[in-house]
């Protein structure tokens, strides 16, 4: 298999070189830039492909980009990259379906990047040019990105074919520290609310030609909800070599995490105690090792090559305690002393792993679902870059190829247990033995991509960019417990884009673009697409009816401007954009089945995201600020009937009818982000910030028949004081006014655990007021 990957990479390199050879010699243009929340320099270059080292002047590229540098990330004090994206990104909102601070979902323009298998993924995420969407479900494990070692984050908003599969709503790229861009020795200590203790250290240096960087970050906290501790260790190291015409480097990522996310709770329970949980445990343990090699070589005659190769190992173990539908048999197929699933007219005897009937007296009404997912990933990309005149006009050509492969072993089983008075589940040592409760699935998926992008400067003011990418995906499923999950799937598509930019004035740039992208059904989705057998996510899969790939088409236009004035280079930068994205054969997760969060995937016809985004940021004397606003209307555009048995409007069969124009759940229509900072002295800065979101509908209320979750305005405060040149202290207070709010809602049945409850609404509560104090020392 690795020989095949190497051969594909060699073929891609040959293609790059052959296309580049048709041009005459010229000169490569290379620039670097960054942006800061509280000191906003001019942004010149954006990454236009996943490969690190590739970039073009922003005013030549018809995409809207949010750039956050190291100072922005430090100011936000994030636990994961998702935190800073939520705080600063226009059109970015947070969804706490797991309710663990290291396991958030984020949506960008109504498209999701989530660590959960039950979320349709619509964003492509890269770390130093390596695709880190997990191969099995395209999920994004935010805790596995070493936030302390990220030098720059870029959000490329909108459909973008060059970034490959899943770039329906955009892409996020993280550029990591190395010995050339980080040359300090720092130690940071932090402590505060919920028993949080954090320590981090970094070291970087270079000799001019050789550079090294190493860092480690450790976090322990008890969590603000009951029984919700988290433990996390992240390490990142980099070694790089630079010469007159090359840069070679290797980055090593190591992460271990032990996280508890107890998920949404019934609305009636939250009304009594917002820290209460529904059932427990719900733990996730991750172990990641990733080695990534990269290279950037400038050849003669304006030709350069960028490349990356990676190997990735991820082991993920989860334990989920749930209530059970099992009970003493009531019919005639088995004596009442034995256990049946769903006792009554459709009851079925439950057998253990050895095929024996189970005594009803031996267990209680709980299940412990265990899952292990081991994935080995490998891949690489090669890109040729040429910047030279074509017919007398400036022209920038990018040609590249990419391969991403994953081999996954998924195993799950269910142990009968006892649901205790505190709603925790204790195992009884009896394991269920049918295919509904045991899954042994091997999956292999390989994604091939060939892309090209060309930006031609027609006049001093007008640039035209044409791009395309061909994606080929192969997904093979091998059922190791039976044959129901066996399957071989193949998807392919060519996605184009065409756009232009126009320099209306020296400070004002207009752009417009049409783009297409696709995402394929993942192995997890293909294995969970039968409405008659909802999956107990994330623990079991059933048969695999075919799903169609999702095709996304976007049209977007906007204006952006920046002004610099005054002796101290005060500045203002702003942008305004509008977009419309239409998805065909969109895949949604339908909540159904006996367990909260269980359900299945299905194609839902057409969906649409229409929106408007505005952002402004700047510096003026001691003041600095930012303000972002986004309107995102995410709707179903096809009539559809789906299962939602816990929705009060469901018919006798448990179905609800969706009409065109109904809003997609858990996507707020309005989001605003505000920040204001003031430098009291050169050593003392104070700042306030806020995140404001409007209402959103519950999952399970896709027909919008019930009241939505309320919107919320959450305000934060922080201050830094430079005690000496080497010592800095920081205070941060989140949710200053202790706002009670929720970011996630779902319909489910609470009565098995709380017989007296009548409200089927479950919600993921937002974090209450919290405070932390940190100390940073620079040597």
N, C-alpha and C positions, 0 to 999 in steps of 0.2 A: 504493500500500500504506500509506504514512504517512497519507494522507487517511482511509483506512479506520480506522486505529488512532485517529486524533483523533476521528472520529465515534463510535466505540465508547466512548471516554472520556467524551464529552459525554453519551451516553445513560446511562452509569453515574452521572454526576453528577446527572442529572435524576431517576434512580431514588432515589438517596440522599436528595435534597431532598424528594421526594414522600412517602417513608416517614416521614422525620423530621417532616414538617409535621403529622402527626396528633397530636403531643404538645403539651402546654401549655408555656409558658416555665418555665425553672428555672435552675440554676446549674451550670456545668461544674466538676468537681473535677479538679485537676491536681496530681500529686505526683511527686517524683523520689526515687530511692534508689539504693543500691549495696551491695555486700557485699565484704568483703575476707577473704582467707585468714588474715591475721595481725592484723586489727583488724575485728571483725565487727559492723557496725552493724545496726540493724533494717531488714529488707527490707519495704517497703510496697507497691511497685508493680512489676508485671510487664507485659511487652508481650504482649497477647493477640491481636494481628494483626501481619502483617509491616510495616505502615506505621509509620514512626517518629513518635513523639509520641502514640501511642495506648497506653493502659495502664489497669489497674485494680488496686485493692488486692488483694494476693495472697490474703488470707483470703476473698475473695469469689469466687475463680476455681478451679474444680475441675481444676487441672493441677499437676503437679510441675515446678518450675523450678529450675535451677542458675544462679545469677548470679555472674559473675566481673567485678570492676571492674579499673581500670588497675593498682592495686597488686598484685592477684592475678597479672595477666599479667606484670608486671615481675618478680615473685618467681620465676615459672616459667622465665624466660629462654627463651621459646619461639622457634623459627624460624618456625612457622606456628601459626594458631589450633588446629590439630589437636593440637599438642604440649600445650598447656595443658588442653585437654579431656581428653586421655589422663591427665594428671597428677592432675586434680581430679574428673573426672566419674564418678559412680556409674554402672555399667553401660556405661562407655565403654572400649573396648580398641583397641589399635593393631595394624595388620597391615602389615608392611613387605614387600609383594610387589614393589615397585620397588627397595627398598633405597637410596633417596635421602632424606636428611632433610627435603627440601622437598616430597616427593611421597608422603606416607603415606596409607594407608587408615585410617579409623576406623569402628568399629561402635558404635552406640548401641542397646542392647536387641536386639542381633543384626541390626540393619539398617545398611547401609553407605553411607558417603560417600567416594568414591574418585576419583582423577584418571584411572583406567584405564577404557577402554571395555569391558573384559571383566568388569567388576564390576556386578552388578545393584544399582542405586542405590535407597535407601529413605529418604533424609533430604532435607529442604528447607533450603537455606542462603540467608540474606539478609544484605546489607550496606547499612545505612541504608535499609531497606525495599525494596531492589532484589534480585530473585531472581538469584542468580549460579550456579545449576546450569547448566552449558553446554547450549545448545539441542540440539546434535547427539546427545549421549549422556547428558544429565543428570549428567555428571561434575562433580566439584568440584576445581578447580585451586587447592589451598591456597596455593601460592606467589604467586598473584595477589591475595591479600588482604593489604594492608599492615599487618602485625601491630603495628608500632610506633605506628600511628595509631588503634588500636582503644581506645575508652574503656571499653566494656562488652560482654561476651559473655553471652548468655542461651541456655541449652539448655532448650527446652520439650519435656519428655520425653513420649513416648507418642503414639499416633495422634491427629492433630488436623486436622479438615477445613478449618478457616479458613486454614491456611497453604498450601492448594492441593495440587497434584500432588506426589507423593513423600513427603509427611509421614506415612509409614507408621509409622516408629519415632520421629518427632519432628521438631523444627526447631531450627536454630541461627541466632540473629540477632546481628549485630555493629553496635553503635552507634559511629560514628566521632567523632574529636575535631573541635572547631570553636573559633572564637575566643572563645566564651563559656564553654566548659568547660575550656579549656586556655589559660593566660595566662602561660606561661613561655617562656624561651629556653634550650634544653638542647642539649648536645653529648655524645654517648656514643661511646667507643672501646673495642674489645674484641679480644682475641687469645688464641690457645691451641692446643689439640690439632688435629691433622690440617691444620695450616697455615691455620687459620681466622683471618681478619681482617675485622672489621666496624666500620663507622662509621655514625652516625646523627645527624641534627640536626632539631630542631623549633622552631617559633616560633609563638606565638599571642598575640593581643591583641584588645581591643575598646574602643569608645568609649561603650559603654552601649547604643547602637543598631546599630552596625556592628561586625562581628567578622571577623577573618581568621585563618587557620591554614595553615601550610605545613610539610611535613616530607619528608625523604628518608632512605633506608636502603640501604646497600650492603654486600654480603657476598661474600667470596671464600674458598673452602676447597678443599683437595685431596681430601677424603674419606678414610675409613679403609680402604676396599677398593681394590683395584688399579684404576687408570685410572678414577677416579670423582670428577672435579672438579665444582664447582658455582660459578656466578656469578649474582648476583641484584642488581638495582637496583629499588627500589620508591619511588614518589613519591605523595604525596597532598596536595591543597590544598583549602581550603574557604573560601567567603565567605558570610556570613549577615547578615541584617537582622532586627532585632526592634523591634516596636512594642507598644503597649498591648494589642492584640488579634491580633497576627499574628507569624509567623516565616517568613521565606523564606530559602532557602539553595541553594547549588550546590556539589557536590563533584566533584573531578576526580581520577581514579586513573590512574596510569601505571606499568606494570611491564614489565621485560625480564628474562628469565631464560634461562640456558643450563645445563641440569642433566643429569647423567649418573647413570642408575640401572640398574645392570647385573643386577638381578633375582636370583632364586634360583639356587643352585648345587647340584650333586650332593652328597649327604650324604658320600660317600667323599672328595670333594675338600675339603669343609669340615673333615673330620676331620684332614686333613693341613695345611691352611692356611685359616683362617677369613676371611682377606682376599682369597682367590682368587675369580675370577669364571669363569663358564662360557664365554660368548662375548662379544665386544664389537665395535663400539661399541653403545651404547644411550643415545642422547642425545635430549633434548627441549628445544626452544627456543620460548619463548612471548613474544609481544608483545601487551600489553593497553592499550587506551585506553578509559576509561569516564567519561562525563559524566552526573551524576545531579542533577536538580533536585527540590526538595522544598518543601512549603508546609504551614503549619498556621495556619488562620484561625478565630478565635472570633467567631461571629456573635452577634447579640442573642438573648436568650431561650434560653440554655443550649445552643445548637447550634454545633458546630464542624466544620470540614472539614480533613482531612489528605490530602495528595496527593504523588505522586512521578511523575516522568517520566525515562526514562533512554535513552541511546544507548551501545552497547557494540560495540567492535571487538576481535577476538582472532584473531591468527595463530599457528598452532602447527605447527612442523616437527619431525619425528622421523626418526631414522636408527637402524635395528636390524640388527645383524649376527647372522646365524643360520647354523647348519649346514644343509646341503641334502641332499635325497633324490635329486638328479640324479646320473647316472653314465653310463658308456658303454653304449649299447644292447646287449642280449643276444639279442633275438629276430630275427625276419625282416622286420619292418616298416621297419627302417632299418639301414644298415651299422653295424658296431660303432664306426666312427670318429666317429659322431655321438652327440649327447647325448640321453638319455631321462630322463623323470621316472619314478621307481620302476622301475628296470630289472628285467625278469623277465617273468612271464606277462602282467601288465597294464601293461606299459611303454607310454609314449606319447612320441613325438618332441617335443623342445622346440624351439620356434621363437623367433627374435629379433623385435624390434619391426617389422622389415621383412618378416617371414614366411619367413625363411631358416632352414634347419637349422643347428645350431651344432656345431662341431667339439668333440669331447670333450677334445681335447688343449689347447684354448684356455683352459679354466677349471679351477678346483679345486672342492672340495666345500663352498662357502659361498655365501650370498646376502646382499646388502645391500638391505633393504626401506626405502624412503623414503615418507614421507607428509607431505602438507600439508593442513591444515584451516583455512579462513578463514571466520569466522562474523561476520556483522553482526547485532546484536540491538537491539531497541527495544521499549519498552513503557511502561506506566504504571499507576498505581492511584489510585483516588479513594475516600475513605471519609468518611462522615458519623457524627459521634459526638454522642449526646444523653444527658445525665445529669440526670434530673428525675423527680419522683414520678409514679407510675402507680397510680391507685386508692388514693392515700394512702401508697403504699409506694415506697421508693427504687428507681429503675430506671435501668439503663445500657444504652443501645442503640448498637450499631455496625452500620452497613450499608456495604458496599463492593463495588467492582468492580475487576478487574485484567485486564490484557492483557500477555502476554509472547510476543514473536515472534522468530524467528531464521531467517536465510537463510545456508545453509552450502554452501561448495564444498569437496568432499573429493576429493583426488587422491592416488593411490599407484601406485608402480611398483617393480619388482624388478630389480636389477642382479646378474648373476652375479659371483662373486668367488672369492677364494682364502682358505681357512681356514689362517692362519699357525700356526706352532708355539706362539705365545703365545695362540692361540685368538681372535685378532682377525681380522676379515674385511677384506680389501682388494679394492676393486672392480676388475673386469677390463674395464670399458667396454662390456660387452655387456648390453643390456636385453631382458628377456623380453617377448613380445608377445601372449600369449593373455589371455583374460578372467580366468583364474585369477590373473594377476599384475599386471594393470593395472585400476585402478578410477578412473572419473571420474563422480562422483555429486554432483548438486545436491539439496539437501534444503530444504524450507520447512516450518516448524512454527509454528503459532499456538495459544496456549493462552488461553482466555477463562475468567474466573471471576467469579461473583456470590456474595457471602456475607453472612450476617447473624448476629449474636450478640446475645443479650439476657440480662442478669443482673438478676433481680428479688429484692429483699430482702423475703422474706415475713414474717420476724420479726427481732428484734434479733440472733438467732443463726443463722437459716436463710436461705441464698441458693440460688436455683435459676438455672442457666444453660442456655439452649437455643441451639444454633447449627446452621448448615447452610451448605453451599457447593455450588453447581452448577458443574461443570467441563465445558468443551467443548474438545476438542483436535482439530486438523486437522494431519495429517502427509502431505506430498506428496513423493515421490521421483522424480527425473528422471535416468535413466541416460544419461550422455553418451558412453559407449563402446559400448553395445548397448541391449538392452531388458530384460534379465533383472532389473534392479533397479527398474524402473518400478513405481510403485504409489501409490495414494491411500487414505488411512486416516482414519477419523473415529471418535472415542471420546467418550462423554458419560456423566456420572453425577452424581447428587445425593447428597451425603454428609451425614448428620445427626450431631449429638452432643447428649447431655443429661446434666447433672451437677448436683451439689449440694455445698454446704459447710455445716458446722455448727460453731458456736463452742461447743465443749464447756465451756471455761473461758476466762478472759481470755487465757491463754497457749497454749491448745490448740485446734487446728482440725482437724476431720475433713473428708474429701472423698471423693467417688465419682463416676465418670463412665463413660458408654458412648459410643464414638466410632467413626466409619467414615472411611476415606480411600481414595484410589485412586492408582495410578500407571499410566501408559500405556506400551506398548512405544515406545522411542525410535527415531529414524531408524536409529541404528547397530544396534539389536537387530532391527528389522524387516528389515534388510539382511543379517543373519547368523543365519538360523534354519533352515538346511538341514543336517541331519546327514550328508548324503552329500557335502557340500562345506564342511568346517570352515574358518573364517576364520583367516587368518594375522594375528591381532590384534597390534597395532592397524593393520594395513596393507592389508587387502583385504576386500571383501564379496562375497557371492554372491547367489543368488535370495532372495526374501522370502516364504516361506510365512507365512500370517497367525498372529499371536500375539494372545492375549486380554489385556485389561488386568487388572491385579492389584487385587483388592478386599481391604482390610484392615479387620478389626473387632476392637475392643479394649474390654475391661472392666477398670477399675482402681479401686482404693480405697487410702486412706492416711490418715495422721495426721501433723501437723507442729506443732512447738511452739517457742517462744522465751522465754527468761527473762533479765531484766536485774536485777542486784543489785549492792550495794556502792557505795561513794562514787565509784569510778572507772568506773562503768557496765560492770563485768564482765558477761559474758553467755554464755549457752549456747543454741544453736539446733540442733534435730534434726528428722529426718523419717523416716518408715517407710512404704513403699508396696508393694503387690503388684499384678501385672498379668498379663493373658493376652491375647495378640494372635494372631488367626487370619487367615492370608492364604489367599485363594482364587485359583486360577490363578496361583500365584506363578511368576515367571520366574527360572530359574537358568542359569548358564553351565556348559556341559558341556565339560570338557577332553578334546579329541580332535584328531587330526591330527598331522602330522609335526614341528611346531615347538612348543617349550616355550611354554605359554600359549595355543596355538591351540585352537579349538573352535567351539561354536555355542550359541545361546540356545534354550531351549524352556520351555513351560509345564510346571510340575511338580506340578500338582494343589494340594493343601493343605499349608501349612507352619504351624508354631506357635512362638511365643516366649512362654514362661511365666517369670515371675521375681519376685524380691523385692529391694528396694533399701533400704538404711539409710544415713543420713548424719548426722554430728554435727560441730559446730565451735564454737569458743568462745575467750574471753579470760579469764584469771584472773591478776591482777597482771602480772608480767613474762612469763608463759607464754601461749602460744596454740597451738591445735591444730586438726586436722581428721581425721576418719576416715570413709571411705566403703566400703561393701561392697555388692556386687551378685551375685545368683544369676540367671543367664540360661540357660534350657534351650531352645535353638533346635533344632527337630526337623522332619523330614518327617512328614507325616500321611497321605500317600497312597502306596500301593504303586507302584513306578516301576522301570523298567528303562532304564538309560542306558549310553552308551559310556564305558568307562574302560580302554582296552587295556593301559595300563602298570601297572594294579593287579594284584598277584599273584593275587587271587581272581577275576579276570575269566575268563569262559568262552572257548570257542574262537572266538567271534565278537567278543570284546573287550567284552562287556557285563557289568555288575554289577546285581544286584537290590537295590533299596532297600525296606526294610520300614517301616511306620509306627512312629515312635519313634526311628529312626536320627537321629543328631545332624548338623546342618548343619556343614560344615567351616569351620575357621578362626574359630570363635566359642567362646571359653573359657566354661566353665560358672560359674567363680568369678573375681571380680576384687575386689581390695582396694586402697585408696589411704590412706596414712597420712602425716601431717605434724605436726611438733612444732617450735616456735620458742621462743627465749628471748632476751629483751632484757638483755644483760649490763649495758649502760648505756643512756642515752637515745640514744646515737650508735652503738651496736654491737649487732648482732643476729646470732645464729647459728641455723641451722635444719637439720633433716634430714627427708627424705621418702622414701617408697617406693611402688612399684607392684608388686603381686603378682597373678599370673594363674595359673590352672590349665591343664591340658592342653587341646589342641584337635586336631581331626582334619585330615588333609591333604585338600586338594581332589583329587578323583579317588578318595577313599575315602569316598564318601557312604554306603556300606553299613556303615561302621565295622568293617571286617573286619581292619584292620591296627592296629599300635600308633600312638597319636597322638604329636604333638609334646609334649615335656615342658613343664610349667609352669615359672615362674621368679619369683624375688623380686629386684628391682633396687632398690638404695638410692642416694640422692643426698644431697649435702651442699652448703649454700651459706651465705655470710656476707657481710654488708654493714657497712661502717664509714664513718661520716660524719666525714671529716677536718676540714672546715670547714662552715660553713652552705651553701656553694656547691659543695663537692667531696665526692664519694662514691666509694669503691672497692668492688668486689664480686668475690668468688671463688666459683666454682661447680665442683663435681666431680660428674659423672654416672657411675653404675655404679661406685660406690666400691670394691666388692669384685671388680670385673672378672668379673662373672658371664657365662658363656657360655650363650646362649639363642637361641631362634628364635621369631619371631612369625608366620611364614607357611610353609605346606608345600603341595607339589603333587607329583603323580606324573607322571613323564615318562621318556623313554628317553635315557640319556646315552651310549650306546654308539657313536653316529656320531662323537662327539668323543673319547670315552675308551673304546676298544674293550674294555679289560680290566675296566671297571666292571660290577658285577652288581646294584647297588642302584638301584631306580628312584625313590627318594625325593630330591626337591629341597627346599631350605629357604632362607628369607630370614633370615640371621643378624642378631642384635641388636648394637647398637653397643658396643664395649668401653669400658673406663674412659677418661674424657676430662676435661679441665680447661680452664677459661677464666678470665681475669682481665679485668675491665672497669672503666672510669673514666667517671664521669658528672659533668659540670659544668653548673650552673644559673646563668644570668645574670639 
